[in-house]
Structure formats: structure tokens, C-alpha cells
């Protein structure tokens, strides 16, 4: 039984193009240094002494920069290709991370965080298109999970090491590590993938598609993005308001918060790939997986309202981790499959923009709700939002089935 389990775990990692593995390695190096994000709200409140309201607006600039960067990344990917877009985004964002630590006022931080995210998030649509180019249709979901595994492995190390860095060197050390790892990731990508060959593969992939559909006119896709936005906006609370809840209500230290958030990344690292291999099968409905995983994220917030016992925080992290492991890879799968209807860069840009918008409304609304109503009411509101998202995924299933039925009828006439 043990040997069978180990073989199943091993098999969940086979069948990938070596360049997918390289993308995962680049992402791991990049995300291992992404220590600022989980601690940004604490840095702004405790080191710079901003109010929760000011922190909410700064985080909205974070999201607005992400929207612009995602849109720009999609445009650049469809024009110059995914390879130069990724390399330049990583390199320039490295210098931007180092520079933003010197911005101390509310106004300069709003501008600095906005500019940083414009540069950094041009990478995301390009990366998704690269994964789509280098993976087969039958293993796209696992390919996304492999890159997510690298992200979460980086995040599992990042917050834990970040907590130690804060204690030892202060918050400025985080910005330096973030910047240097971005530059290191750019150098690795530049030296291991041949630029000319990557551009030819990218062009061949784009030329092979004759679809001209626009994601802005694809109503089922827009409904899907709205549901994804609701999930992302609530999930992001684990990187803004939830650390404050851990600190103010349960009195955890930065190091304890880092270890707790790092446990999420470690759990995802251990479980996600075999979990996705099992569920990535025609017998399972993508839409029901999305709905069920959204309910798990809902439960992660609900359990925090039922007891003041610190153990519920671990239970919450477990619910959130399993919800995340099932939700986000299948969100990516639906988006990549829908991208076959038009320009991949435009579709994936709109997908990443939905997550960027979630940064604008998620962090700020969470901060404002807590400032006015406290943590308990905020968690209840988040549960209601996730309930709506669950219903939207189930509605989307009915719409897509009807769309497929009408398309089949058209072909048989």
C-alpha cells in the first residue's frame, strides 16, 4: 500500500516538458524571496505606524498596479512574446523591490507600490501563456499545479524566513531579499532558455490558432471571472487582515504568524500534485470541484468565529489549504481551455486582472470592515460572499452545458 502510494505520488510529477520544470524553478526562486507581501500590512502598521484605513488604500494601490501590470503583460505577450516579457518583468521588479523600501510617506508609498506592481505583474499573463505553450492539453492542470507548488514552496519558506529576518534585521531586509531573488530568477531564465527558440515556439503557438473571440464578449467567461474574483478577494484576507487577527486577537508574534502561514505552503507542497492528479479526470465535474473548494475556503473563515481557542487557527489553515489546492488549479484550467477561443494573451490577461482587482477590493474592504465592525462580523460577511461564489460556479455549469448542447446541435444540422 505504501509503495503504491509512493508510486502514485511520483507519477503525478511525470510527463512534463522540461521547460515547464524550468518555469517552476524560476518561480520557486522568485517566490522564495516574496517575503514582503505577507508582512506588508504589519510593516505598514507597526514599522511606519499607518492607520488601518491608510493601509487599506495602500493595498488598493497594490491591486490597481496589478491590474495595469496584468493588462500590460497580456498586450506585451500577444505582441513581443512571453519570453522577453517575463525576463524584463523579473529584472526590473527586482530593482523596484529594493527601491520601494525608501518610500516612507503615505503618498510616496501609494505611488511606489503601484509602480512596483505594474512592473511585477506583467510577468503573470506571460507565465500562463508559457505554461499553455509548453504543456499538453491533458496535463495543463497538473502543469499549473507544478508551478503553484513552486510558488507555495517558496511561500512556505518565505514567511518563515521573513519572520526571522524581521527579528534580526528589521523589515528592510525583506525588500532586499525580494529584489535580489527577482534578479536571480531573471538571470536563470535568460541563461537556460534560448531566446530565439522560445520566440519561435511562441509564434508557432499563436499562428496555429485561428480563433478570434474576445474575452470581453465571452459572457460565460465574464461570469466565471466574477466568481473567481469573489473567491480571490476573500482568500487574500489571509495575507492582509488574517495576520492582523492572529496578532491582535490571538497575540501571535511575527515569527509564529510566519510559521502558521508557512504551514499552508508546506501542506500544499506535500498534497496538491497527487490531489490534482486524482481529480483531474473526466469523471469529476470542474464546476463542482470549484464549488466544493469554495465551500472549504468558506469554512476556513467560519471556524475562526466559533472559538477563541488558538487551535482553530490550525483548523482554519487546513480548510483554506485544501480549498486553495482544488480551487486555483481548476480556475486556471477553465481559463486556459477558454483561451482557445481567441488570443491567449488577452484571455490570460483578463484572468490575472480579475485577481488584480481582487487586490483592490479585497484588502481595502477587509481593512475598512474590520475598522468599523471588527473581525467577527467581517468573517461572517466573507462567508456570505463565498456562498454567492459557490452558487455562481454551479450556475456556470448549467450555462456551459447549454452552450455545448447548442453548439452540438448547430454542427449536426
Secondary structure, 3 states (H helix, E strand, C coil): CHHHHHHHHHHCCCCCCHHHHHHHHHHHHHHHCCCHHHHHHHHHHHHCCCCHHHHHHHHHHHHHHHHHHHHHHHHHHHHCCHHHHHHHHHHHHHHHHHHHCCCCCHHHHHHHHHHHHHHHCHHHHHHHHHHHHHCCHHHHHHHHHHHHHHHHHHHHHHHHHHHHHHHHHCCHHHHHHHHHHHHHHHHHHHHHCCHHHHHHHHHHHHHHCCCCECHHHCHHHHHHHHHHHHHHHHHHHHHCHHHHHHHHCCCCCHHHHHHHHHHHHHHHHHHHHHHHHHHCCCCCCHHHHHHHHHHHHHHHHHHHHCCCCCHHHHHHHHHHHHHHHHHHHHHHHHHHHHHHHECHHHHHHHHHHHHHHHHHHHHHHHHHHHHHHHHHHHHHHHHHHHHHHHHHHHHHHHHHHHHHHHHHHHHHC
